[in-house]
Amino acid sequence: MTKSCEDGSGRYLNRQMLGKLLVIAVMMFGFGYALIPLYKKICEVTGVNFLTPKDATVDTPANTQIDKTRTVTIEFDGNSQGPWRFRPTVASMKVHPGEMTQVLYEVVNTQARTVDAQAIPSYAPQQSAAFFKKVECFCFTQQTLAPHQAKQMPVVFYIDPALPKDVTTITLSYTFFEVAGLEKKRS
């Protein structure tokens, strides 16, 4: 009689433990899934490597006034986290605020497999990000690179003439990293 009571209470305890473990597993999955939008929001609020470019819908300005009295030096940088070579085709250029300009970045997939990648921009000084207006950029979408593919990707931009006069140099830096199927796992 004692043995059957122990078996019944043992099963109850096992079911209770299984329930707790399932709840913990679901909570861990939910937390991991919520980290991506949480990380994006934190980066956007702090201004560090923001992942969702706010200027992704910038239209070409109709009557832009080019400030020929000022010249701003734009320095370009490329960093990669993955199986490729990534770099700008020019190290720097001088532009007038309001002037539409294009620069190319080059990427070469060095692997014998297809990879999906995304570029994340950052700006220095940080306050210049609000004045650096990208009309077209490879960073707006994910890039798929075939095995050993080389690709030149444009960035079309202008510097808002409201840029503070004391800012004479802006550095645009991209970090290009492999997405590793994050979007595929979500769907």
C-alpha positions as CSV (number, residue, x, y, z in Angstrom):
1,M,0.0,0.0,0.0
2,T,2.8,2.4,0.7
3,K,4.4,1.6,-2.6
4,S,1.3,2.5,-4.6
5,C,1.1,5.9,-2.8
6,E,4.7,6.6,-3.6
7,D,4.1,5.7,-7.3
8,G,1.1,8.0,-7.5
9,S,2.8,10.9,-5.8
10,G,6.0,10.2,-7.8
11,R,4.0,10.5,-11.1
12,Y,2.4,13.7,-9.8
13,L,5.8,15.2,-9.0
14,N,7.2,14.1,-12.4
15,R,4.2,15.7,-14.2
16,Q,4.6,18.8,-12.1
17,M,8.4,19.0,-13.0
18,L,7.6,18.4,-16.7
19,G,5.1,21.3,-16.6
20,K,7.7,23.6,-15.0
21,L,10.4,22.6,-17.5
22,L,8.0,23.2,-20.5
23,V,7.1,26.6,-19.1
24,I,10.8,27.5,-18.7
25,A,11.6,26.2,-22.2
26,V,8.7,28.3,-23.8
27,M,9.9,31.4,-21.8
28,M,13.5,30.9,-23.0
29,F,12.4,30.6,-26.6
30,G,10.2,33.7,-26.3
31,F,13.1,35.7,-24.7
32,G,15.5,34.6,-27.4
33,Y,13.0,35.5,-30.1
34,A,12.3,38.9,-28.5
35,L,16.1,39.8,-28.3
36,I,16.3,40.8,-32.0
37,P,13.7,43.6,-32.0
38,L,14.8,44.6,-28.5
39,Y,18.4,44.9,-29.7
40,K,17.3,46.9,-32.7
41,K,15.4,49.3,-30.5
42,I,18.3,49.7,-28.1
43,C,20.6,50.4,-31.0
44,E,18.2,52.9,-32.5
45,V,17.6,54.7,-29.2
46,T,21.3,54.9,-28.3
47,G,22.4,55.7,-31.9
48,V,25.0,53.0,-31.9
49,N,25.1,51.0,-35.2
50,F,21.4,51.5,-35.7
51,L,20.0,48.6,-37.7
52,T,17.0,50.2,-39.1
53,P,18.1,53.2,-41.2
54,K,15.6,56.1,-40.6
55,D,16.6,57.5,-44.0
56,A,15.5,54.5,-46.0
57,T,12.6,56.4,-47.6
58,V,14.4,59.6,-48.4
59,D,13.3,60.9,-51.8
60,T,15.6,62.8,-54.1
61,P,15.4,66.4,-53.2
62,A,13.6,68.5,-55.8
63,N,15.2,72.0,-55.3
64,T,18.3,71.3,-53.3
65,Q,20.5,74.3,-52.7
66,I,24.1,73.4,-53.0
67,D,26.3,75.3,-50.6
68,K,29.4,75.9,-52.8
69,T,31.0,78.0,-50.0
70,R,31.6,74.9,-47.9
71,T,33.4,71.6,-48.5
72,V,32.9,68.6,-46.3
73,T,35.4,65.6,-46.4
74,I,33.6,62.3,-46.4
75,E,35.8,59.3,-45.4
76,F,34.7,55.8,-46.2
77,D,35.4,52.7,-44.2
78,G,34.4,49.0,-44.6
79,N,34.6,46.2,-42.0
80,S,33.6,42.6,-42.5
81,Q,32.4,39.9,-40.2
82,G,32.3,36.9,-42.5
83,P,33.7,35.1,-45.6
84,W,34.4,38.0,-47.9
85,R,36.5,41.0,-48.7
86,F,34.6,44.3,-48.3
87,R,35.9,47.8,-49.0
88,P,35.0,51.2,-50.4
89,T,36.4,51.9,-53.9
90,V,37.6,55.3,-52.7
91,A,39.0,56.2,-49.3
92,S,37.5,59.8,-49.2
93,M,36.0,62.6,-51.2
94,K,35.2,66.2,-50.8
95,V,31.5,67.3,-51.3
96,H,29.5,70.4,-51.0
97,P,26.5,70.2,-48.7
98,G,23.4,69.6,-50.8
99,E,25.3,68.0,-53.6
100,M,24.1,64.6,-54.7
101,T,27.0,62.1,-54.7
102,Q,27.6,58.4,-55.3
103,V,30.3,56.1,-53.9
104,L,30.7,52.4,-54.6
105,Y,31.6,49.6,-52.1
106,E,33.0,46.4,-53.4
107,V,32.4,42.9,-51.9
108,V,33.8,39.6,-52.9
109,N,32.5,36.3,-51.5
110,T,35.5,34.2,-50.9
111,Q,33.6,31.0,-50.1
112,A,32.3,28.2,-52.4
113,R,28.8,28.7,-51.0
114,T,26.0,31.2,-51.2
115,V,25.8,33.7,-48.3
116,D,23.2,36.2,-47.2
117,A,24.6,39.4,-45.7
118,Q,23.6,42.8,-44.4
119,A,25.5,46.0,-44.0
120,I,25.1,48.2,-40.9
121,P,26.2,51.9,-41.2
122,S,27.7,54.0,-38.5
123,Y,28.8,57.7,-38.6
124,A,31.5,59.8,-36.9
125,P,30.9,62.2,-35.4
126,Q,27.7,60.7,-34.2
127,Q,25.6,63.9,-34.6
128,S,26.4,63.9,-38.3
129,A,24.1,60.9,-38.9
130,A,21.1,63.2,-38.9
131,F,22.6,65.2,-41.7
132,F,23.9,62.3,-43.9
133,K,20.9,61.6,-46.2
134,K,21.1,58.3,-48.2
135,V,18.8,58.2,-51.2
136,E,20.0,54.8,-52.3
137,C,22.1,52.3,-50.3
138,F,22.9,48.6,-50.4
139,C,22.4,48.7,-46.6
140,F,18.6,49.0,-47.0
141,T,18.3,45.4,-48.0
142,Q,20.0,42.0,-47.4
143,Q,22.5,41.0,-50.1
144,T,22.8,37.5,-51.4
145,L,26.2,36.6,-52.8
146,A,26.8,33.5,-54.9
147,P,30.0,31.5,-54.5
148,H,33.0,33.6,-55.4
149,Q,30.8,36.5,-56.6
150,A,32.2,40.0,-56.7
151,K,29.7,42.9,-56.6
152,Q,29.9,46.7,-56.6
153,M,27.2,48.3,-54.6
154,P,26.3,52.0,-54.7
155,V,25.5,54.5,-52.0
156,V,23.8,57.7,-53.3
157,F,23.8,60.5,-50.7
158,Y,23.9,64.2,-50.0
159,I,24.8,66.1,-46.9
160,D,22.1,68.3,-45.5
161,P,23.2,72.0,-45.8
162,A,22.0,72.4,-42.2
163,L,25.1,70.4,-41.1
164,P,26.8,72.5,-38.3
165,K,29.6,74.6,-39.7
166,D,32.2,73.1,-37.2
167,V,31.7,69.6,-38.8
168,T,34.2,69.4,-41.7
169,T,34.8,65.7,-41.8
170,I,32.3,62.8,-41.7
171,T,33.3,59.1,-41.6
172,L,30.8,56.6,-43.0
173,S,31.6,53.2,-41.9
174,Y,29.8,49.9,-42.8
175,T,30.1,46.6,-41.1
176,F,29.1,43.8,-43.5
177,F,28.1,40.6,-41.7
178,E,26.5,37.2,-42.5
179,V,22.9,36.9,-41.6
180,A,23.1,33.2,-41.2
181,G,19.5,32.3,-41.9
182,L,17.8,34.5,-39.2
183,E,15.0,35.3,-41.6
184,K,14.6,31.7,-42.7
185,K,14.3,30.6,-39.0
186,R,11.5,33.1,-38.3
187,S,9.2,32.1,-41.2
